Amino acid sequence: MGIALAILGLTILVIVHESGHYLVARALGMRVLRYSIGIGPTIFRYRPKGSSTVFQLAAIPFLAYVQIAGMNPQEEFDPEDPEVFPNKSVFARIAVIAAGPAANYLFASLVCFGMVLYADPGWPIEPVTPVQVGAVMDSTPAEEAGLQPGDVILRANGETVRDFMHLIEITEPRAGQPTEYVVKRGGALAPPILITPAERGDGERSVGRIGVEPLRGATYSGWSGAAEAALVLPMQLTALQLEGMANMVQSANTSGLVGPVGMVKLTAKQAEQGADRLVNVLMVLSVALGLFNLLPIPALDGGRLMFLAYEVVTRKPPNERFEATVHTIGILVLLCVIALVTFRELG
């Protein structure tokens, strides 16, 4: 059930993204040829009367895509057709491309707004990410090793720490075993700290604990708090995710890179712990999806925006063959990275 809910949740995020492209394209008078939910053979297809858009559902309801007439470089189109992508103004095309990531941010903001009003008191339920130490317990391994409030835990036992739950997962099986923790202190990397997690009883089993509490995000309440959370939290998450990317590049460590399998596992685990946690992780992933697509990487929305920015500056479109080649190479590189990460996650 957790995996099914995870797949459904991630599919919703992609549908939100593609719906942003679709709605803005239609609003600006572009012809949308296809709106597909899922991958694989088509099992259902419907075209409303008087519409040029075919809505279809594929056999595997995971991912989605929108096909806008003339959007792909080197696609043949009528230069007199006012409804094809290349014949619209450059700013209209920028709006359509940016609408996908914007939809993900809007979704995250709406989730924040709703969760503050209707979730249990004290939302957000997750500590801030990356993990920042809020308190060090007395007479614990963390205190003895010199860990301090304010330290940001970047890696533990060689793994990039995604969030506090991930830190617990890494630490629990390490009871009595010296474990290296890499932290950032005062904005700079500190020398690696060796901590031996102490054995603690956890119900029917014993697990490793180092004795820290995470710094938790601000809590919000009421309509004004909901509006503040809707504006502030997605931007905070964006800044933290960018910092995480920078740390990954700086340390040349890709253990924190998560692929489709990892996202399903992470979402499924949160789903098993309750609806609040599922919605919370979907909000975080929606911001991540929006941010990732805005990166200036060929084949992503950010890559397309990069070519459109060139057109704004030079007032002439880029070479179609060159743009198509760049996007093709980008797709191949992304697929290779996804394959490698997936292989690691399955292993």
URHUBEL-V35671 format. One record per residue. N is the residue number from 1. RES is the residue in three letters. SS is DSSP state (h for helix, s for strand, l for the rest). PHI is phi in radians with two decimals (none if undefined). Layout:
BEGIN
N RES SS PHI
N RES SS PHI
END
This chain:
BEGIN
1 MET l none
2 GLY h -1.08
3 ILE h -1.15
4 ALA h -1.08
5 LEU h -1.16
6 ALA h -1.11
7 ILE h -1.09
8 LEU h -1.09
9 GLY h -1.10
10 LEU h -1.16
11 THR h -1.11
12 ILE h -1.04
13 LEU h -1.09
14 VAL h -1.22
15 ILE h -1.09
16 VAL h -1.01
17 HIS h -1.05
18 GLU h -1.20
19 SER h -1.14
20 GLY h -1.05
21 HIS h -1.03
22 TYR h -1.10
23 LEU h -1.12
24 VAL h -1.23
25 ALA h -1.06
26 ARG h -1.15
27 ALA h -1.10
28 LEU l -1.65
29 GLY l 1.41
30 MET l -1.58
31 ARG l -1.54
32 VAL s -1.79
33 LEU s -1.46
34 ARG s -2.64
35 TYR s -2.24
36 SER s -2.03
37 ILE s -1.90
38 GLY s 1.69
39 ILE s -2.24
40 GLY s 1.65
41 PRO s -1.05
42 THR s -1.33
43 ILE s -1.92
44 PHE s -2.63
45 ARG s -2.47
46 TYR s -2.60
47 ARG l -2.13
48 PRO l -1.05
49 LYS l -1.07
50 GLY l 1.41
51 SER l -1.83
52 SER l -1.62
53 THR l -1.70
54 VAL s -1.68
55 PHE s -1.68
56 GLN s -2.40
57 LEU s -2.12
58 ALA s -1.64
59 ALA s -1.12
60 ILE s -1.89
61 PRO s -1.32
62 PHE s -2.34
63 LEU s 1.30
64 ALA s -2.86
65 TYR s -2.72
66 VAL s -2.14
67 GLN s -1.88
68 ILE s -1.76
69 ALA l -0.99
70 GLY l 1.38
71 MET l -1.29
72 ASN l -1.32
73 PRO l -0.99
74 GLN l 1.27
75 GLU l -1.28
76 GLU l -1.25
77 PHE l -2.69
78 ASP l -1.40
79 PRO l -1.11
80 GLU l -1.72
81 ASP l -1.38
82 PRO l -1.35
83 GLU l -1.79
84 VAL l -1.63
85 PHE h -0.95
86 PRO h -1.18
87 ASN h -1.52
88 LYS l -1.56
89 SER l -1.11
90 VAL h -1.09
91 PHE h -1.29
92 ALA h -1.16
93 ARG h -1.19
94 ILE h -1.08
95 ALA h -1.08
96 VAL h -1.16
97 ILE h -1.18
98 ALA h -1.28
99 ALA h -1.16
100 GLY h -1.11
101 PRO h -1.04
102 ALA h -1.07
103 ALA h -1.12
104 ASN h -1.14
105 TYR h -1.19
106 LEU h -1.11
107 PHE h -1.04
108 ALA h -1.07
109 SER h -1.13
110 LEU h -1.14
111 VAL h -1.10
112 CYS h -1.02
113 PHE h -1.05
114 GLY h -1.18
115 MET h -1.17
116 VAL h -1.11
117 LEU h -1.37
118 TYR h -2.06
119 ALA l -1.41
120 ASP l -1.07
121 PRO l -1.00
122 GLY l 1.67
123 TRP l -1.21
124 PRO l -1.31
125 ILE l -1.41
126 GLU l -1.66
127 PRO s -1.10
128 VAL l -1.12
129 THR l -2.18
130 PRO l -1.16
131 VAL l -1.18
132 GLN s -2.02
133 VAL s -1.24
134 GLY s -1.62
135 ALA s -2.67
136 VAL s -1.96
137 MET l -1.23
138 ASP l -1.17
139 SER l 0.96
140 THR l -2.10
141 PRO h -0.98
142 ALA h -1.13
143 GLU h -1.15
144 GLU h -1.12
145 ALA h -1.45
146 GLY l 1.66
147 LEU l -1.15
148 GLN l -2.20
149 PRO l -0.99
150 GLY l 1.74
151 ASP l -1.09
152 VAL s -1.80
153 ILE s -1.48
154 LEU s -1.62
155 ARG s -2.44
156 ALA s -2.47
157 ASN l 0.93
158 GLY l 1.47
159 GLU s -1.81
160 THR s -1.26
161 VAL l -1.43
162 ARG l -1.42
163 ASP l -2.77
164 PHE h -1.15
165 MET h -1.09
166 HIS h -1.17
167 LEU h -1.06
168 ILE h -1.10
169 GLU h -1.04
170 ILE h -1.24
171 THR h -1.37
172 GLU h -0.90
173 PRO l -1.41
174 ARG l -1.80
175 ALA l -0.96
176 GLY l 1.36
177 GLN l -1.95
178 PRO s -0.97
179 THR s -2.29
180 GLU s -1.53
181 TYR s -2.07
182 VAL s -1.86
183 VAL s -2.22
184 LYS s -1.90
185 ARG s -2.26
186 GLY l 1.11
187 GLY l 1.49
188 ALA s -2.22
189 LEU s -1.17
190 ALA l -1.64
191 PRO l -1.01
192 PRO l -0.93
193 ILE s -1.87
194 LEU s -1.66
195 ILE s -2.20
196 THR s -1.82
197 PRO l -1.00
198 ALA s -1.48
199 GLU s -1.42
200 ARG s -2.28
201 GLY s -1.33
202 ASP s -2.33
203 GLY l 1.27
204 GLU l -1.62
205 ARG s -2.40
206 SER s -1.91
207 VAL s -2.34
208 GLY s -1.53
209 ARG s -2.41
210 ILE l -1.83
211 GLY l 1.63
212 VAL s -2.22
213 GLU s -1.98
214 PRO s -1.36
215 LEU l -1.30
216 ARG s -1.75
217 GLY l -1.17
218 ALA l -1.12
219 THR l -1.80
220 TYR l -2.26
221 SER l -2.66
222 GLY h 1.31
223 TRP h -1.16
224 SER h -1.17
225 GLY h -1.15
226 ALA h -1.12
227 ALA h -1.14
228 GLU h -1.13
229 ALA h -1.08
230 ALA h -1.09
231 LEU h -1.53
232 VAL h -1.47
233 LEU h -1.08
234 PRO h -1.04
235 MET h -1.23
236 GLN h -1.10
237 LEU h -1.10
238 THR h -1.06
239 ALA h -1.08
240 LEU h -1.18
241 GLN h -1.19
242 LEU h -1.12
243 GLU h -1.12
244 GLY h -1.10
245 MET h -1.09
246 ALA h -1.11
247 ASN h -1.12
248 MET h -1.11
249 VAL h -1.18
250 GLN h -1.10
251 SER h -1.56
252 ALA l 0.93
253 ASN l -2.12
254 THR l -1.79
255 SER l -1.14
256 GLY l -1.50
257 LEU l -1.29
258 VAL l -1.98
259 GLY l -1.79
260 PRO h -0.99
261 VAL h -1.12
262 GLY h -1.10
263 MET h -1.15
264 VAL h -1.13
265 LYS h -1.08
266 LEU h -1.09
267 THR h -1.17
268 ALA h -1.09
269 LYS h -1.11
270 GLN h -1.19
271 ALA h -1.08
272 GLU h -1.20
273 GLN l -1.68
274 GLY l 2.28
275 ALA h -1.12
276 ASP h -1.03
277 ARG h -1.19
278 LEU h -1.10
279 VAL h -1.11
280 ASN h -1.09
281 VAL h -1.23
282 LEU h -1.16
283 MET h -1.09
284 VAL h -1.11
285 LEU h -1.20
286 SER h -1.13
287 VAL h -1.11
288 ALA h -1.09
289 LEU h -1.15
290 GLY h -1.10
291 LEU h -1.13
292 PHE h -1.02
293 ASN h -1.24
294 LEU h -1.51
295 LEU l -1.12
296 PRO l -1.31
297 ILE l -1.90
298 PRO l -0.91
299 ALA l 1.49
300 LEU l -1.59
301 ASP h -1.02
302 GLY h -1.09
303 GLY h -1.15
304 ARG h -1.17
305 LEU h -1.11
306 MET h -1.11
307 PHE h -1.20
308 LEU h -1.19
309 ALA h -1.11
310 TYR h -1.02
311 GLU h -1.15
312 VAL h -1.12
313 VAL h -1.25
314 THR h -1.57
315 ARG l 1.09
316 LYS l -2.60
317 PRO l -1.23
318 PRO l -1.21
319 ASN l -1.07
320 GLU h -1.08
321 ARG h -1.15
322 PHE h -1.11
323 GLU h -1.10
324 ALA h -1.09
325 THR h -1.14
326 VAL h -1.08
327 HIS h -1.16
328 THR h -1.11
329 ILE h -1.09
330 GLY h -1.05
331 ILE h -1.09
332 LEU h -1.10
333 VAL h -1.13
334 LEU h -1.07
335 LEU h -1.10
336 CYS h -1.14
337 VAL h -1.10
338 ILE h -1.06
339 ALA h -1.09
340 LEU h -1.15
341 VAL h -1.15
342 THR h -1.11
343 PHE h -1.08
344 ARG h -1.13
345 GLU h -1.19
346 LEU h -1.29
347 GLY l -1.30
END
